């Protein structure tokens, strides 16, 4: 098998990609990918070699990704806007032999210290000619005779994805051909009939993020749909794109939906062609979902997943999941909710969510210790997320286990406190962390962004919480900040606040 074969069976005349105003049909995409496979092979790249991809959401990325995976190489999508030092560190960490660089990352590419990445032999410019030795132009490789797709074992690595780092330093998660393809099948089985060859997906999620790579792109290409690739999100221009290309499917983080929820002068007609709207990558605030449905008539589905699960674990598609629930597990996925001893908790009790299925990753790249911390000997993935299941079997994500604050022996989940603080009319956003305390072990500290034009004091926040939360859950310190640190999916990076 090979994950790249997902584009092989579709009608040649059907649109596959729309990038920078240019459409590429499936026949042309197959020709281009085949030629680039030949180009990679001609460079002497061998099965299992890592090829990094530093590109925005454009044609360059998709062709490079499918060609690398199809040639039996390991594709490593990376953030093209990362600073030079971070790019060099990640290239060195995964031992990249080649890197494809799109226009977005050209400046960082020109500054890469090649001596800092001894494994790197080829720098391939996509849309420009790189400086220095080893510099190649992607167009030159596209002129190569095509080579066939390389057959791979389902367990063979296909992609390395750097985790978001919400619970520590980012690591490269190893996702196999089998795990990625399994999750595509699982998503399609859970949303039977909700995505097909006539659909047009809005490709706005960054494809160096697993949500964008395997859900937005992978699922769409697997069913023969078209993907409109968007390199930078702007709420107004994105709506223009939706209307122009008659987009039918949109997936994105809560921050994207929140931007549209607050956009003035736009009505339901902007999303008239959209029949499926999905939120993921971070917890969806109830008020955002309500605002989107009220303003545009769109029902937002909130799913749950993580990089290490390739990524989707749960979905509410086709169910009557209540507001705030992420639904039920996808077909073929097992779930457990366990206490600190690894024993199953009772229905209605919170515990750490464990996941098992063919979509679970192989481990972290060349880091057996980190892998052993998250994968049990019998194959359960410790997600680090705290969850609860109701009597009907619907799952609710409570918080990150690593973010748990323990005050005088009592558990405090930051998300619960944040939800209360965010209800204050003067609060724009809030993040809660635990800090050391000489008497209670830990105490609750809130970082608050004040809504523009409003005024609020520390005592106001504490008193507001005291009326709504148990005393031990209330913040005893409030800091006001201009903004909260967030990851690319919109998740609050509490480790930075700590």
FENBELDA-V481966 format. One record per residue. OMEGA is omega in degrees with one decimal (none if undefined). Layout:
omega->OMEGA
omega->OMEGA
This chain:
omega->172.7
omega->-177.5
omega->-176.5
omega->-179.6
omega->-178.2
omega->-179.2
omega->-167.3
omega->-168.7
omega->-173.5
omega->177.9
omega->-174.6
omega->-176.1
omega->-178.5
omega->178.3
omega->176.7
omega->-175.8
omega->167.8
omega->-174.7
omega->179.4
omega->176.5
omega->-178.3
omega->178.9
omega->175.9
omega->179.2
omega->-175.1
omega->178.6
omega->179.9
omega->179.2
omega->178.7
omega->178.3
omega->-178.2
omega->-180.0
omega->178.8
omega->178.9
omega->-179.6
omega->171.7
omega->178.2
omega->178.3
omega->177.8
omega->-179.4
omega->179.4
omega->176.8
omega->-177.3
omega->176.2
omega->-173.4
omega->-179.9
omega->179.1
omega->176.3
omega->-179.7
omega->175.9
omega->179.1
omega->178.5
omega->178.6
omega->-176.4
omega->175.0
omega->179.3
omega->-179.2
omega->-178.7
omega->-179.6
omega->-178.1
omega->-172.5
omega->-179.2
omega->179.5
omega->-179.1
omega->-177.9
omega->179.9
omega->-179.4
omega->-179.8
omega->-179.1
omega->179.4
omega->179.8
omega->177.0
omega->177.1
omega->-178.9
omega->179.9
omega->177.5
omega->-178.5
omega->-178.9
omega->-176.6
omega->-179.5
omega->177.4
omega->174.4
omega->-175.9
omega->-177.3
omega->179.7
omega->178.4
omega->179.4
omega->179.9
omega->-177.9
omega->176.6
omega->179.7
omega->-177.2
omega->-177.0
omega->177.2
omega->-177.4
omega->172.8
omega->-179.1
omega->174.9
omega->173.8
omega->-173.6
omega->176.6
omega->-177.1
omega->-178.4
omega->-175.0
omega->-174.9
omega->-177.2
omega->179.2
omega->-179.8
omega->-178.4
omega->-177.1
omega->-177.1
omega->175.4
omega->-174.0
omega->178.8
omega->178.9
omega->179.1
omega->-173.0
omega->-178.8
omega->-171.2
omega->-179.8
omega->-172.4
omega->172.2
omega->-172.4
omega->-179.8
omega->177.5
omega->-177.8
omega->177.5
omega->179.5
omega->-179.2
omega->175.9
omega->171.7
omega->-178.7
omega->-179.4
omega->-178.7
omega->-179.5
omega->176.1
omega->-178.6
omega->-179.1
omega->179.2
omega->179.0
omega->179.7
omega->176.9
omega->-178.1
omega->175.1
omega->-176.9
omega->174.5
omega->-177.5
omega->174.9
omega->-179.1
omega->178.4
omega->-178.6
omega->173.7
omega->179.7
omega->-178.2
omega->-178.0
omega->178.8
omega->174.7
omega->-172.6
omega->165.8
omega->179.2
omega->176.8
omega->179.6
omega->-174.2
omega->178.5
omega->-179.7
omega->-179.6
omega->-179.8
omega->-178.5
omega->179.3
omega->175.8
omega->179.1
omega->178.3
omega->-178.9
omega->178.9
omega->-175.5
omega->173.7
omega->-177.3
omega->-177.5
omega->179.1
omega->-179.2
omega->177.8
omega->-178.0
omega->174.3
omega->179.2
omega->-179.6
omega->178.7
omega->-178.7
omega->178.4
omega->-178.3
omega->-178.9
omega->-175.7
omega->177.7
omega->-177.2
omega->173.9
omega->-177.3
omega->-174.6
omega->179.2
omega->-176.7
omega->174.1
omega->-177.1
omega->175.9
omega->-176.2
omega->-174.2
omega->176.7
omega->179.3
omega->-175.1
omega->169.3
omega->173.9
omega->-173.6
omega->178.0
omega->179.0
omega->-174.3
omega->-170.5
omega->177.1
omega->-178.6
omega->-177.3
omega->-173.6
omega->-179.4
omega->-179.1
omega->180.0
omega->-179.3
omega->-179.0
omega->179.0
omega->178.1
omega->176.2
omega->177.9
omega->175.0
omega->-173.7
omega->-178.0
omega->-173.5
omega->179.1
omega->-178.6
omega->168.3
omega->-172.0
omega->-178.5
omega->-179.0
omega->177.6
omega->177.0
omega->176.3
omega->177.7
omega->179.0
omega->-178.7
omega->-177.4
omega->-173.9
omega->178.3
omega->-179.7
omega->-178.7
omega->-175.4
omega->178.5
omega->173.0
omega->-179.8
omega->-179.7
omega->180.0
omega->-179.7
omega->177.2
omega->-179.5
omega->178.4
omega->178.5
omega->179.0
omega->-179.4
omega->-178.0
omega->-176.8
omega->-178.5
omega->172.9
omega->-179.7
omega->-178.1
omega->-176.5
omega->-178.0
omega->-179.4
omega->-177.8
omega->-174.3
omega->-177.2
omega->-174.3
omega->179.2
omega->174.6
omega->-179.2
omega->-173.7
omega->174.0
omega->179.1
omega->178.1
omega->176.6
omega->-178.7
omega->-179.1
omega->175.9
omega->-178.3
omega->-177.8
omega->177.4
omega->178.4
omega->179.8
omega->-179.2
omega->179.4
omega->179.9
omega->-179.0
omega->-174.1
omega->-172.3
omega->-177.9
omega->-179.7
omega->173.9
omega->-178.6
omega->172.6
omega->176.9
omega->178.4
omega->178.4
omega->176.2
omega->177.0
omega->-176.1
omega->-174.9
omega->178.3
omega->168.9
omega->-6.3
omega->-164.2
omega->177.9
omega->-176.8
omega->177.3
omega->176.3
omega->-176.2
omega->177.1
omega->179.7
omega->174.7
omega->-178.9
omega->179.7
omega->178.3
omega->-179.7
omega->178.9
omega->175.6
omega->173.0
omega->-175.9
omega->-180.0
omega->175.7
omega->178.8
omega->177.8
omega->-179.6
omega->175.3
omega->177.9
omega->168.5
omega->170.6
omega->-168.8
omega->176.1
omega->-175.8
omega->179.6
omega->-179.1
omega->177.7
omega->-179.2
omega->177.9
omega->177.0
omega->175.7
omega->-179.2
omega->177.5
omega->-179.9
omega->176.5
omega->179.4
omega->-179.8
omega->173.9
omega->-174.8
omega->174.4
omega->179.4
omega->-177.7
omega->-180.0
omega->-176.3
omega->-173.0
omega->-177.3
omega->-177.4
omega->177.3
omega->-174.0
omega->175.3
omega->179.1
omega->-176.7
omega->-179.7
omega->178.3
omega->178.5
omega->-178.7
omega->179.2
omega->-175.5
omega->178.8
omega->-179.9
omega->179.0
omega->179.3
omega->167.7
omega->178.4
omega->176.0
omega->174.8
omega->-173.2
omega->-173.4
omega->179.0
omega->177.7
omega->-176.0
omega->175.1
omega->178.2
omega->-179.4
omega->-175.8
omega->-179.1
omega->178.3
omega->179.9
omega->-174.5
omega->175.7
omega->176.2
omega->-176.5
omega->-174.8
omega->171.3
omega->178.4
omega->-178.9
omega->179.7
omega->-178.4
omega->176.6
omega->-179.0
omega->-177.5
omega->-179.7
omega->178.5
omega->179.8
omega->178.9
omega->174.8
omega->178.0
omega->-176.8
omega->-177.2
omega->179.6
omega->179.0
omega->179.6
omega->-179.8
omega->179.3
omega->-178.9
omega->-178.7
omega->177.8
omega->179.9
omega->-175.0
omega->-179.6
omega->-176.1
omega->176.3
omega->-179.1
omega->-177.3
omega->172.2
omega->-176.1
omega->176.1
omega->174.0
omega->178.0
omega->-178.9
omega->178.1
omega->-173.5
omega->-175.7
omega->-174.8
omega->-177.6
omega->174.7
omega->174.5
omega->-177.6
omega->177.6
omega->-178.2
omega->170.9
omega->-171.5
omega->170.5
omega->-176.7
omega->178.7
omega->-178.0
omega->179.9
omega->-179.2
omega->178.0
omega->-179.0
omega->179.3
omega->-179.4
omega->-178.6
omega->179.1
omega->-179.9
omega->-177.7
omega->179.3
omega->179.2
omega->179.8
omega->-177.3
omega->178.4
omega->-171.8
omega->-176.3
omega->171.0
omega->-173.0
omega->-177.0
omega->178.9
omega->-175.1
omega->175.1
omega->171.6
omega->174.1
omega->179.2
omega->174.0
omega->178.0
omega->-176.7
omega->180.0
omega->179.5
omega->178.5
omega->177.4
omega->-178.3
omega->172.7
omega->-175.2
omega->178.5
omega->180.0
omega->179.7
omega->174.7
omega->-179.9
omega->-176.8
omega->-179.5
omega->177.7
omega->178.3
omega->180.0
omega->none
